[in-house]
Amino acid sequence: MSFAEHRERLYKTLAENTLVVAYAGIPIHANEDAYYDFRVNSQYFYLTGLDRENTAFLAYKNAEQVREILFIEEPDPLSERWTGKMPTKEEVQKISGIRDVRYTDSLESAISSFLGRFRVEEAYFDLYRCRMNDLPDYNLVMAERFLQAYPHVILKDLHTACVPLREQKDADEVNTIRKAVDITRRGLEFVMKNLKPGMMEYQVQADFAYACRRLGSKRQAFPTIAGSGINGCMMHYETNHCEVQDGTLILLDLGAAYENYSSDITRTYPANGKFSPRQREIYELVLKANEAVAAAAKPGITLKALNDVARQVLGEGLVDMGMIRDVSEVGKYYMHSVSHPIGIDVHDISLAGDVLRPGWVISNEPGLYIDEEAIGIRLEDDLLITEDGCEVLSKDIIKDPDAIEAFMAQN
């Protein structure tokens, strides 16, 4: 993957006399000497390809040139004895395409050097914050520290600057997502082979995690939702602690991550391998909406417009079933939107109202949640927007109800 091309796309959008400072992040203590699993900052990874804590990226653009520096920890034999080999300068040069690689302890002096030798009018840091009461991200902490030292420099948001770049995936990014989707397919087939009444939801979750890890996925794109029966009616049910009862459905919203790119797939299976007539009726309506959204997805359309397609199909179907009186009441059984971008983050960055362009990868996830019947059904595919429509990247993940029943009966 050419991370140098990602950086070039960013530089074209920046004004002259601009500094870019991106941090991978630091390990966060859980307790005592235990740490939470490290997740690299998405903007940093997009620009460098390096998935390593305690590293940073610095770039300066003026009228003459762009200078790039990557900072890594100096390899230490004692640390490597305890926690494994650390990346070398040569290794990160190959990954990132950045020739000037230095050690992290020289980062602040390098920033000071740029501010002292060159005119710096703007500095980009990742300033993203999801909620007001969230703890500040490491990048935000360092941005505040920079601003205190250099209050004359205008601080700008690297997250926002990367939105139009990350929305539109290049061929390498798409191929990496394809791999994540294929691992998810094989993981779900393993789940279907083992699924039976009496299992615990967490055992179904474990089967998927086991298969994905065996296939080269280092982590899940997000915590697996394995909701059986009424639990399938909860949008983000992650407890996964109940028994899968005979005659119920199990909704599985999950995805493998591969080389830090995500997949996001939902399938709904009958625990005993056979849909009841009522379950199949609801399932086929959700499938109809899923197919309608895929048919409508193309450049120039918005995610809101796709959601309108899903709402119309689901609403008309519910009216025909006598469950609601008017399409406008569809929100009684369909509470979320049908799509979001997918990429490094499973809910990848975008701006509300942006129109789809070739290279976008988005979800397609209509669902119906009928509490009174304990039926929760969602079908989610990953779509690549092409020049004149879309490609269903997850087309090989079984979702036809007859095919599901046949696969489960055979296995």
Stockholm file with secondary structure:
# STOCKHOLM 1.0

chainA/1-411         MSFAEHRERLYKTLAENTLVVAYAGIPIHANEDAYYDFRVNSQYFYLTGLDRENTAFLAYKNAEQVREILFIEEPDPLSERWTGKMPTKEEVQKISGIRDVRYTDSLESAISSFLGRFRVEEAYFDLYRCRMNDLPDYNLVMAERFLQAYPHVILKDLHTACVPLREQKDADEVNTIRKAVDITRRGLEFVMKNLKPGMMEYQVQADFAYACRRLGSKRQAFPTIAGSGINGCMMHYETNHCEVQDGTLILLDLGAAYENYSSDITRTYPANGKFSPRQREIYELVLKANEAVAAAAKPGITLKALNDVARQVLGEGLVDMGMIRDVSEVGKYYMHSVSHPIGIDVHDISLAGDVLRPGWVISNEPGLYIDEEAIGIRLEDDLLITEDGCEVLSKDIIKDPDAIEAFMAQN
#=GR chainA/1-411 SS CCHHHHHHHHHTTSCSSEEEEEECCCCCEEETTEECCCCCCHHHHHHHCCCCSSCEEEEEECSSCEEEEEEECCCCHHHHHHHCCCCCHHHHHHHHCCCCEEEGGGHHHHHHHHHHHSCCCEEEECCCCSSTTSCCCHHHHHHHHHHHHCTTSEEEEHHHHHHHHHHSCCHHHHHHHHHHHHHHHHHHHHHHHHCCTTCBHHHHHHHHHHHHHHTTCCEESSCCEEEEGGGGGSTTCCCCCSBCCTTCEEEEEECEEETTEECCEEEEEETTSCCCHHHHHHHHHHHHHHHHHHHHCCTTCBHHHHHHHHHHHHHHHHHHHTSCSSGGGGGGTCCSCSCCBCSSSSSCCCCTTCBCCTTCEEEECCEEEEGGGTEEEECBEEEEECSSSEEETTTTSCCCHHHHHHHHHHC
#=GC SS_cons         CCHHHHHHHHHTTSCSSEEEEEECCCCCEEETTEECCCCCCHHHHHHHCCCCSSCEEEEEECSSCEEEEEEECCCCHHHHHHHCCCCCHHHHHHHHCCCCEEEGGGHHHHHHHHHHHSCCCEEEECCCCSSTTSCCCHHHHHHHHHHHHCTTSEEEEHHHHHHHHHHSCCHHHHHHHHHHHHHHHHHHHHHHHHCCTTCBHHHHHHHHHHHHHHTTCCEESSCCEEEEGGGGGSTTCCCCCSBCCTTCEEEEEECEEETTEECCEEEEEETTSCCCHHHHHHHHHHHHHHHHHHHHCCTTCBHHHHHHHHHHHHHHHHHHHTSCSSGGGGGGTCCSCSCCBCSSSSSCCCCTTCBCCTTCEEEECCEEEEGGGTEEEECBEEEEECSSSEEETTTTSCCCHHHHHHHHHHC
//
